[in-house]
Amino acid sequence: MVVLARIGLAAFALLCAASGARAYELDSLLPDDIPGYGAPFAVIGGGNRTMGAMGRGLGPAGWQLGGVTVSPGLDLSAGYDSAPNGAAGGSVLLRAAPDVAVADEELGLGGYIGADASADPDVRGQNTTGLTAALGESAMLPGETVTVSAAWAEAQETGFDLITAALPKPSAFTVADLRASDRLSLGLFEVTPEISVTRDRFSAFGAEDRTVTGEAVTTAYGDGGPGRLVVLARATQSAYAAAAFGADTYQALAGVADDAPALWHVRLLAGLADREPATGRRLTTPVLEAGLDWQPDDLYRVRLKLAREVDNPEEITAAPTTLTLASLSLSDEAMRDVTIIASAQVENAAFLGSALRETLTGIDTTMSWQMTPELSFHADLSWNNRQANQLRAADEAVVTGGVTWTP
């Protein structure tokens, strides 16, 4: 396992606070290097920044305790939010985000715990807090790699998350997740069975509390040349507090994947999903998983993701949806000690069993300057927009600046 980079909670702060409210995915709340979690198309190496770690400088290598690397960090920032939650007047924005990451390269172990507190002094009902913790183990055995991981998150949804009603103030939710996989090398084939159990709880939508059990098998074939053929079969069982919302979903996708170490990772899968609800109409619809991570050198990175999903257990939403999304992130470290990251994302959700349609758009730009080995400064500009046929439109711009300490 790559030694865990000093990844701060800036990405989590961008998601939980008003400046970065999007549809949640559990993996997006965690560093890429936690075994079993992180972006599926990551191109992370030891000491590299992730595309998601907005506003966090590289810093030194943390503390070495025997074979364990301990990497604490603290991010403090302040700025202005034009419309917290998309429902309140403008306010000063204050944020603090401490975190600690640990890793043992020989054992393949990675752990993380981080907290976030965001305050809008002029509209205190819009304040948010969050806590995230995860632990993963990836054991490399002869002919196979076994990964077991667990995560816990507490945060708040805002008016710029996929929800079923307008929220006058942030609404709390919790997520608990267990997952395991076994990647088996069988000659020219690689077979990876996976299982997961995810429990979501929503303070404002108790009827839509759910437990999702998932099973998947990915089979890849490659003859040593460029590209591999990939077939993915997946099943999920969604059990809601209100039994009528429950459903079983079956998906089959096929396509290609390719990777060149330290250069690119590509994945393009397409297929069909069949959703069989406890009540209501059966749904059969196309699904897509496409991603590109391109790192032509150590100074530039590009991450592109396209997807069409149905009942994705990693999507933390208070109602089942058919979700179509596109995201693009660019990172430039050509200037000495300065990193510029820009990202944009568009998501369109059709809520199943409802006429509600919702489109979320977000743009973020961050500049980070490594002033000293331990201290970096970052400036952030973000914009969020919501359009929906049954919810009022909402718009928000946020400007912040802050410092990040990484010993």
C-alpha positions in Angstrom: 0.0 0.0 0.0 1.3 3.5 -0.8 2.2 5.4 2.3 -0.8 7.5 3.3 -0.3 11.1 2.0 -1.0 14.0 4.4 -4.5 14.5 3.2 -6.4 17.0 5.2 -10.1 17.4 5.8 -10.4 20.2 3.3 -12.3 18.0 0.9 -14.7 17.0 3.7 -15.1 20.7 4.6 -15.9 21.5 1.0 -18.6 18.9 1.1 -20.1 19.6 4.5 -20.0 23.4 4.6 -21.9 25.6 2.3 -19.0 26.2 0.0 -19.1 22.6 -1.3 -22.5 21.1 -0.8 -23.0 18.4 -3.4 -24.6 15.0 -3.6 -22.6 12.9 -1.2 -20.6 9.8 -1.9 -19.1 8.0 1.0 -15.7 7.6 -0.7 -15.5 11.4 -1.4 -15.4 12.0 2.4 -12.2 10.0 2.7 -8.6 10.1 1.5 -7.8 8.1 -1.6 -5.2 6.0 0.2 -7.5 4.3 2.7 -7.7 0.7 1.6 -11.2 0.0 0.3 -12.1 3.7 -0.1 -11.1 6.7 -2.1 -11.6 7.6 -5.8 -11.7 4.5 -8.0 -9.5 6.1 -10.6 -6.9 7.6 -8.3 -3.3 8.1 -9.5 -1.9 8.8 -6.1 1.6 8.2 -5.2 3.5 8.6 -1.9 3.5 12.3 -1.0 1.3 13.4 -3.9 -1.8 15.5 -3.4 -5.1 14.1 -4.2 -7.4 15.9 -6.6 -9.9 16.0 -3.8 -7.7 17.5 -1.2 -8.5 21.1 -2.0 -6.5 23.7 -0.1 -4.1 21.3 1.5 -0.4 21.7 0.9 2.1 18.8 0.7 3.9 19.5 3.9 6.6 17.1 5.3 6.2 13.4 5.8 4.5 13.4 9.2 5.8 11.5 12.2 7.4 8.1 12.0 6.7 5.7 14.9 8.4 2.5 14.1 6.8 1.3 10.8 3.8 3.6 11.3 3.4 7.0 9.7 1.2 9.4 11.7 0.1 12.5 9.8 -1.9 15.2 11.7 -3.1 18.3 10.2 -5.2 21.4 10.9 -7.0 23.7 8.5 -8.3 27.1 9.5 -10.1 29.4 7.1 -12.5 32.4 6.9 -14.4 34.1 4.2 -17.9 35.1 3.0 -20.9 32.9 1.9 -23.5 34.7 -0.2 -26.3 32.3 0.7 -25.6 29.6 3.2 -27.7 26.5 2.4 -29.2 28.4 -0.5 -31.9 29.6 1.9 -30.3 32.3 4.1 -28.8 35.8 3.7 -25.1 36.4 3.2 -22.8 35.7 6.2 -19.2 35.6 7.2 -17.9 32.0 7.1 -15.5 30.5 9.6 -14.2 27.0 9.5 -11.8 24.7 11.4 -10.9 21.1 10.3 -8.4 19.0 12.2 -7.5 15.5 11.1 -5.1 12.6 11.6 -4.1 9.9 9.1 -2.1 6.8 9.9 -0.5 4.2 7.7 1.6 1.1 7.9 3.0 0.3 4.5 4.2 -3.2 5.4 0.9 -4.3 6.9 -1.2 -2.5 4.2 -3.1 -0.6 6.9 -4.5 2.8 6.6 -6.6 4.8 9.1 -8.2 8.3 9.2 -10.2 10.4 11.6 -11.2 14.0 10.9 -13.6 16.6 12.2 -15.1 19.8 10.7 -16.8 22.8 12.1 -18.2 25.5 10.0 -19.9 28.6 11.4 -22.0 31.4 9.8 -22.1 34.0 12.6 -24.7 36.1 10.9 -27.1 33.2 10.4 -26.2 30.7 13.1 -28.9 28.2 12.2 -26.8 27.3 9.1 -23.8 26.1 11.1 -22.5 22.6 10.3 -20.3 20.1 12.0 -19.0 16.7 10.9 -16.9 13.7 11.9 -15.4 11.1 9.7 -13.4 8.0 10.6 -12.2 5.0 8.5 -9.9 2.0 8.8 -8.8 -0.3 6.0 -6.5 -3.3 5.6 -5.2 -4.6 2.3 -3.3 -7.9 2.6 -1.3 -9.1 -0.4 -1.2 -12.9 -0.4 0.1 -15.3 -3.0 -2.2 -14.9 -6.0 -4.7 -12.6 -4.2 -5.2 -9.3 -2.4 -7.8 -9.3 0.4 -9.2 -5.9 1.5 -11.4 -5.3 4.5 -12.5 -1.8 5.6 -15.0 0.2 7.7 -16.1 3.8 7.9 -18.3 6.1 9.9 -19.5 9.6 9.0 -21.7 12.2 10.7 -22.5 15.4 8.7 -25.4 17.5 7.4 -27.2 17.8 4.2 -27.9 21.2 2.8 -30.0 22.7 0.1 -27.3 21.8 -2.4 -27.5 18.1 -1.8 -29.8 15.5 -3.3 -32.8 15.6 -1.1 -36.6 15.4 -1.4 -37.6 18.8 0.1 -36.2 22.3 0.6 -34.3 22.5 3.8 -34.5 25.7 5.9 -31.3 24.7 7.7 -28.8 21.8 7.4 -30.2 18.4 8.3 -28.0 15.8 10.1 -27.3 12.3 8.8 -25.0 9.4 9.7 -23.5 6.6 7.6 -21.9 3.4 8.8 -20.2 1.1 6.2 -18.5 -2.2 6.1 -17.0 -3.7 3.0 -14.7 -6.5 1.9 -13.2 -7.7 -1.4 -10.8 -10.4 -2.6 -8.9 -9.8 -5.9 -7.8 -13.1 -7.3 -5.2 -13.6 -10.1 -6.1 -16.6 -12.2 -3.7 -16.6 -15.2 -5.0 -14.2 -17.8 -8.1 -13.5 -15.7 -8.5 -11.4 -12.5 -11.7 -12.0 -10.5 -12.8 -9.7 -7.7 -15.8 -10.6 -5.5 -17.0 -7.8 -3.2 -19.6 -7.5 -0.4 -20.7 -4.4 1.5 -23.3 -3.3 4.0 -24.2 0.4 4.4 -26.6 2.0 6.8 -27.8 5.6 6.3 -29.9 7.5 8.9 -31.5 10.9 8.3 -32.7 13.2 11.0 -35.3 14.9 8.8 -36.4 11.9 6.7 -36.8 9.0 9.2 -39.0 7.0 6.8 -36.2 7.0 4.3 -33.5 5.6 6.7 -32.1 2.6 4.9 -29.7 -0.4 5.0 -28.2 -1.4 1.7 -26.5 -4.8 1.2 -24.5 -5.1 -2.0 -22.7 -7.9 -3.8 -20.5 -7.6 -6.9 -18.1 -9.7 -9.0 -15.7 -8.0 -11.4 -13.9 -10.2 -14.0 -11.1 -8.7 -16.0 -9.2 -10.4 -18.9 -5.9 -9.2 -20.3 -3.2 -10.9 -22.4 -0.5 -8.5 -21.4 -1.1 -6.0 -24.1 -2.8 -2.6 -23.7 -6.3 -2.7 -22.2 -8.3 -5.3 -20.4 -11.8 -6.5 -21.0 -14.0 -6.1 -17.9 -17.4 -7.5 -16.9 -19.1 -6.3 -13.8 -22.2 -8.0 -12.2 -23.7 -6.2 -9.2 -26.8 -6.7 -7.0 -28.1 -4.5 -4.1 -30.9 -4.9 -1.6 -32.2 -1.7 -0.2 -34.3 -2.0 2.9 -36.0 1.3 4.0 -37.7 2.1 7.3 -40.8 2.6 5.2 -40.9 -0.8 3.6 -42.7 0.5 0.5 -39.4 2.3 -0.6 -37.4 -0.9 -0.6 -36.1 -2.5 -3.8 -33.7 -5.0 -5.3 -31.5 -3.8 -8.1 -29.4 -5.9 -10.5 -26.8 -4.5 -12.8 -24.6 -5.9 -15.6 -21.9 -3.8 -17.2 -19.1 -4.6 -19.7 -16.3 -2.6 -21.2 -12.6 -1.9 -21.1 -10.0 -0.7 -18.6 -6.4 0.3 -19.1 -3.6 1.8 -17.0 -0.1 2.9 -17.5 1.6 3.2 -14.1 2.2 6.9 -13.1 0.5 8.0 -16.4 -3.2 7.1 -16.7 -6.0 5.0 -15.5 -9.0 4.5 -17.8 -12.3 2.7 -17.2 -15.3 2.6 -19.5 -18.2 0.3 -18.6 -21.8 0.3 -19.9 -24.8 -1.9 -19.4 -28.3 -2.2 -17.9 -29.8 -2.0 -14.5 -33.0 -3.7 -13.5 -34.7 -2.3 -10.4 -37.5 -4.3 -8.7 -39.3 -2.2 -6.1 -41.4 -3.5 -3.2 -44.2 -1.3 -4.6 -44.6 0.5 -7.9 -43.3 -0.1 -11.4 -40.2 -2.1 -12.3 -37.5 0.0 -14.0 -35.0 -1.2 -16.6 -32.5 1.5 -17.6 -29.0 2.0 -19.1 -26.1 2.5 -16.7 -22.6 3.9 -17.2 -19.3 4.0 -15.3 -16.5 5.9 -17.1 -13.4 7.5 -15.6 -10.0 8.9 -16.6 -7.1 9.8 -14.4 -4.3 11.2 -16.5 -1.0 12.4 -15.0 1.4 13.2 -17.9 4.1 14.2 -15.4 4.4 15.1 -11.7 3.1 18.7 -12.3 -0.3 18.1 -14.0 -3.3 15.9 -13.3 -6.7 15.5 -14.9 -9.6 13.5 -13.5 -12.8 13.0 -15.5 -15.8 11.0 -14.4 -19.1 10.2 -16.2 -21.7 8.0 -14.7 -25.4 7.0 -14.8 -26.4 5.2 -11.7 -29.5 3.6 -10.1 -29.6 3.0 -6.3 -25.9 3.5 -5.9 -25.3 2.4 -2.2 -22.4 4.9 -2.0 -24.7 7.8 -2.9 -25.9 9.2 0.4 -29.4 10.5 -0.5 -32.7 10.4 1.4 -34.6 8.9 -1.5 -33.8 6.5 -4.4 -32.8 8.2 -7.6 -31.6 7.7 -11.1 -28.5 9.9 -11.2 -26.5 11.2 -14.2 -23.3 13.1 -13.4 -20.2 14.5 -15.1 -17.2 15.9 -13.2 -13.8 17.3 -14.2 -10.8 18.2 -12.1 -7.6 19.8 -13.1 -4.4 20.2 -11.1 -1.4 22.3 -12.0 1.8 22.4 -9.9 4.1 24.0 -12.5 4.9 26.9 -10.3 7.2 26.2 -7.5 5.4 25.7 -4.1 2.1 26.7 -5.7 -0.7 24.4 -6.7 -3.9 25.4 -8.6 -6.9 23.1 -8.7 -10.1 23.6 -10.6 -13.1 21.3 -10.6 -16.6 21.3 -12.0 -19.5 18.9 -11.5 -23.0 18.6 -12.9 -25.6 16.1 -11.5 -29.1 15.4 -12.6 -31.3 13.3 -10.4 -34.7 11.8 -11.2 -36.3 10.7 -7.9 -38.0 7.3 -8.2 -41.6 7.3 -7.2 -41.8 11.1 -7.5 -42.1 13.7 -10.2 -39.2 15.7 -8.7 -36.2 16.4 -11.0 -33.2 18.2 -9.6 -30.0 19.5 -11.2 -27.0 20.5 -9.1 -24.0 22.4 -10.5 -20.8 23.2 -8.7 -17.5 24.9 -9.6 -14.5 25.1 -7.2 -11.1 26.8 -7.7 -8.3 26.6 -5.2 -4.8 28.0 -5.0 -2.4 26.7 -2.4 1.0 28.2 -1.6 3.5 26.2 0.5 5.0 29.0 2.6 7.1 26.7 4.8 7.5 22.9 5.1 4.8 22.9 7.8 2.5 25.8 6.7 0.6 26.5 3.5 -1.9 29.2 2.6 -4.9 28.5 0.4 -7.5 30.7 -1.4 -10.8 29.2 -2.5 -13.7 30.3 -4.7 -16.8 28.2 -5.2 -20.2 28.5 -6.8 -23.2 26.2 -6.3 -26.5 26.2 -8.1 -29.7 24.1 -7.8 -32.5 23.9 -10.4 -35.6 21.7 -9.8 -39.1 21.4 -11.1 -40.7 21.3 -7.6 -38.1 23.2 -5.5 -37.2 26.8 -5.8 -33.9 27.6 -7.5 -31.0 28.4 -5.3 -27.6 30.0 -5.9 -24.5 30.5 -3.7 -21.0 31.9 -4.1 -18.3 31.4 -1.4 -14.9 33.0 -1.1 -12.5 31.9 1.6 -8.8 32.0 2.5 -7.0 30.0 5.2 -3.9 28.2 6.4 -3.1 24.5 6.8 -0.6 23.2 9.3 1.0 19.7 8.6 3.9 18.9 10.9 
